[in-house]
Each structure stands twice: as structure tokens, then as C-alpha cells.
Amino acid sequence: MAGSSRTTFTKRQKERARQERQQEKAQKKAQRKQDPTLPTEAPAELVVTHDEEGQPLGFDFHDFAK
């Protein structure tokens, strides 16, 4: 009988932790909705450059700045 009460306790702990995480997630989501510092504009289009043979060159991290 002691084993079943232990599993019930563990299940309750897990469920309580899950509910707390869910609440924290909801609070963060509400905060993000109200936060005016988030970017509202779409990122700039990437420009594909080609070499002398007409083959596209790869992107590097400088292409993704700003």
C-alpha cells in the first residue's frame, strides 16, 4: 500500500510542476505581447551575388547583419 501512495505523491508533484511551468509560459507570452521593443518590421531581403561564371556565392554572417 505504501508504494501506491508514493506514486500518487510523485504524480501530484509532476502535475504541480507542469502547471507552474504552464503559468510561467503564459506570463512570458503576455509580457512579450505588451513589450514594445520587439521588432515589428520584416528583416531585409538577402541579395544573392554571383561569381564570374554565374554561379551563386554562399552567404556568410555579414549578410545577416541588421
Steps between C-alpha positions, in 0.01 A plus 500: 500500500789734572617470141174629355496810721857575392405490131198721568723752676747494211222546247362796692847658517548457126157644424561797730836568332337473156231751598761741636700481177181559303420809708853637456474443127168686485647792697799522265268492200289783642814698575628457144164619367526821701871561434537783244874439449445199277574560133184551298659523158601207285871432452667639188511280193824313438672580173640204310837577342654305214858430400649549150355170379149588614503264796336633818736572788418379850388725783717578800415660834548854361200446272273452800602814692216742579 
